[in-house]
Amino acid sequence: MGKKEKKVRIFSALEVADICGVVNQTAINWIKNGFLKAFMTPGGQYRVYAEDLFAFLSSRGMRIPAELAESQEEGPDWGRILIVDDDQAINTALKRYLTRKMPTYTIMQAFDGFEAGKLISEARPGVILLDISLPGIDGHKLCRRIKEDQALGSPIIIAITGIADEDVEATIVEEGADAFFRKPLNFEKLEEKIGELSTARVSRKAADER
């Protein structure tokens, strides 16, 4: 059976302003300053695609209307892994390793919480490798936000940290993480855990849809 075609929803700047509880000019300024992606009609009016508005609201922790959330409910892309770590050396080394060892996956990178929020909303990665200590939005807050946002389809979150605090694992798991690794990372064991959790999640989802 073919996939049902999704209706494209487009918002005017005024509708964006109403959704966000601001005046029309504020929404226009967001667009002009590049914070909110939009296009212009032949008549010179700004228009915003639903997915771009969804990404904007999600990245800033703003309320997402039910209509907008429903239009985005396609579930995560289990073929995408997002690495979220502000340590560029670790982030890049892990990307190279996973690209080589897991060639069927698309490996993505984010270096702070805000960038991560935008990518999670736009690309819907099925697996998120989340460093807990992040600039911008910290890992604890981002983990809770991902798990609470039903529109994201509950992606797998593997928390990683160099923090020595013994309580950090229990805290992040309680906040929704599916697994936990301390630095220095064992890339091989991390790869195995990604495969294990992905297989289990996809199999469970397939069974639920039968």
VMD Tcl script that draws the C-alpha trace (Angstrom):
set ca {
  {0.00 0.00 0.00}
  {1.42 3.39 -0.98}
  {2.20 6.01 1.58}
  {-0.57 8.55 2.08}
  {0.42 11.88 0.60}
  {0.80 14.54 3.27}
  {-0.99 17.83 2.70}
  {1.42 20.75 2.60}
  {0.49 23.38 5.22}
  {1.71 26.94 4.74}
  {1.40 29.79 7.25}
  {1.35 33.55 6.72}
  {3.49 35.82 8.89}
  {0.31 36.91 10.69}
  {-0.62 33.29 11.46}
  {2.91 32.68 12.76}
  {2.56 35.76 14.98}
  {-0.78 34.52 16.34}
  {0.64 31.07 17.10}
  {3.65 32.55 18.91}
  {1.69 35.24 20.73}
  {3.62 38.15 19.22}
  {2.80 41.04 16.90}
  {3.03 40.59 13.14}
  {6.19 42.71 12.85}
  {8.05 40.45 15.28}
  {7.35 37.42 13.08}
  {8.50 39.39 10.04}
  {11.70 40.37 11.85}
  {12.39 36.71 12.68}
  {12.12 35.96 8.97}
  {14.22 38.93 7.84}
  {16.96 38.10 10.35}
  {17.13 34.48 9.21}
  {15.80 32.92 12.41}
  {12.66 31.58 10.72}
  {12.91 30.12 7.22}
  {10.30 31.48 4.79}
  {9.65 32.32 1.15}
  {7.98 35.29 -0.52}
  {4.89 35.17 -2.73}
  {4.75 37.09 -6.05}
  {2.66 39.65 -4.16}
  {5.49 40.25 -1.66}
  {4.00 38.37 1.31}
  {6.00 36.02 3.50}
  {4.91 32.39 3.77}
  {6.29 29.68 6.09}
  {6.12 25.92 5.54}
  {4.77 23.88 8.46}
  {8.02 21.94 8.89}
  {10.04 25.17 9.12}
  {7.68 26.64 11.71}
  {7.78 23.35 13.63}
  {11.60 23.43 13.66}
  {11.62 27.07 14.80}
  {9.21 26.45 17.68}
  {10.92 23.23 18.78}
  {14.42 24.72 18.79}
  {13.24 27.50 21.11}
  {11.09 25.38 23.40}
  {7.91 27.20 22.38}
  {4.41 25.71 22.46}
  {3.53 23.69 19.35}
  {-0.16 23.79 18.32}
  {-1.90 20.40 17.99}
  {-2.58 20.98 14.28}
  {1.09 21.64 13.59}
  {2.26 18.67 15.68}
  {-0.14 16.32 13.90}
  {1.10 17.47 10.49}
  {4.64 16.46 11.49}
  {3.89 13.06 13.01}
  {5.82 10.78 10.68}
  {8.07 9.27 13.31}
  {11.85 9.29 13.43}
  {14.14 8.22 10.60}
  {15.82 5.09 11.97}
  {18.55 5.39 9.34}
  {19.88 8.62 10.86}
  {22.18 9.04 13.86}
  {22.80 12.47 15.37}
  {25.94 13.07 17.45}
  {25.48 15.97 19.88}
  {28.77 16.93 21.56}
  {30.53 20.30 21.83}
  {33.93 18.57 21.89}
  {34.72 18.77 18.18}
  {37.53 16.19 18.34}
  {35.30 13.53 19.95}
  {32.34 14.44 17.76}
  {34.37 14.15 14.55}
  {36.20 10.99 15.62}
  {32.90 9.30 16.47}
  {31.36 10.41 13.17}
  {34.29 8.90 11.24}
  {34.07 5.65 13.18}
  {30.32 5.24 12.75}
  {30.45 6.22 9.08}
  {32.98 3.45 8.51}
  {31.39 0.80 10.74}
  {27.71 1.56 10.06}
  {27.66 2.59 6.37}
  {23.89 2.15 5.98}
  {23.29 5.02 8.44}
  {23.47 8.75 7.80}
  {25.64 10.28 10.53}
  {24.88 13.87 11.50}
  {26.59 16.29 13.89}
  {25.56 19.09 16.25}
  {27.90 20.98 18.57}
  {25.45 22.68 20.94}
  {21.92 22.26 22.25}
  {20.31 24.83 19.97}
  {21.80 23.31 16.82}
  {20.75 19.87 18.06}
  {17.17 21.01 18.64}
  {16.94 22.35 15.09}
  {18.35 19.18 13.52}
  {16.15 16.90 15.64}
  {13.06 18.79 14.50}
  {14.06 18.94 10.83}
  {15.82 15.61 10.23}
  {14.08 13.39 12.84}
  {17.10 11.15 13.63}
  {16.16 7.76 15.07}
  {19.24 7.67 17.31}
  {20.66 10.61 19.25}
  {24.05 10.38 20.96}
  {23.68 13.13 23.52}
  {26.48 14.69 25.56}
  {24.97 15.86 28.84}
  {27.21 18.94 29.26}
  {26.34 21.25 26.37}
  {26.48 24.99 25.74}
  {23.11 26.54 24.99}
  {20.43 24.06 26.02}
  {21.99 21.53 28.41}
  {21.69 17.80 27.77}
  {19.30 17.14 30.66}
  {16.83 19.74 29.41}
  {17.15 18.57 25.80}
  {16.62 14.92 26.77}
  {13.43 15.75 28.65}
  {12.18 17.89 25.79}
  {12.76 15.15 23.21}
  {10.96 12.53 25.27}
  {8.05 14.82 26.11}
  {7.50 15.87 22.48}
  {5.25 13.14 21.07}
  {5.59 14.59 17.57}
  {9.22 13.41 17.46}
  {8.17 9.77 17.74}
  {10.39 8.85 20.72}
  {13.86 8.47 19.15}
  {16.54 6.46 20.94}
  {18.71 8.61 23.21}
  {22.13 7.38 24.30}
  {23.56 9.79 26.87}
  {27.32 10.30 27.11}
  {29.35 12.30 29.63}
  {32.72 12.99 31.11}
  {31.15 14.12 34.39}
  {32.45 12.16 37.38}
  {29.23 12.52 39.41}
  {27.98 9.02 40.27}
  {24.33 10.12 40.25}
  {24.38 11.44 36.68}
  {23.51 8.09 35.09}
  {20.41 7.54 37.22}
  {19.28 11.12 36.60}
  {19.58 11.05 32.81}
  {17.95 7.62 32.53}
  {15.07 8.87 34.64}
  {14.79 11.81 32.23}
  {14.35 9.42 29.32}
  {17.74 8.22 28.08}
  {17.74 4.64 26.76}
  {21.41 4.00 27.56}
  {24.40 5.70 29.16}
  {28.15 5.79 28.40}
  {30.99 7.52 30.19}
  {33.99 9.13 28.50}
  {36.49 8.11 27.31}
  {34.06 6.34 24.98}
  {34.43 2.74 23.90}
  {33.38 3.22 20.27}
  {32.93 -0.50 19.67}
  {30.57 -0.99 22.62}
  {28.70 2.16 21.65}
  {28.25 0.83 18.12}
  {26.92 -2.46 19.50}
  {24.43 -0.63 21.74}
  {23.17 1.49 18.82}
  {22.54 -1.66 16.77}
  {20.88 -3.46 19.68}
  {18.52 -0.62 20.60}
  {17.69 0.20 16.97}
  {16.80 -3.38 16.12}
  {14.60 -3.72 19.21}
  {12.82 -0.39 18.64}
  {12.11 -0.96 14.94}
  {10.91 -4.54 15.59}
  {8.60 -3.36 18.36}
  {7.18 -0.58 16.17}
  {6.58 -3.02 13.30}
  {4.75 -5.37 15.67}
  {2.58 -2.51 16.96}
  {1.56 -1.57 13.41}
  {0.43 -5.08 12.46}
}
mol new
graphics top color blue
foreach p $ca { graphics top sphere $p radius 0.5 }
foreach p [lrange $ca 0 end-1] q [lrange $ca 1 end] { graphics top cylinder $p $q radius 0.2 }
display resetview
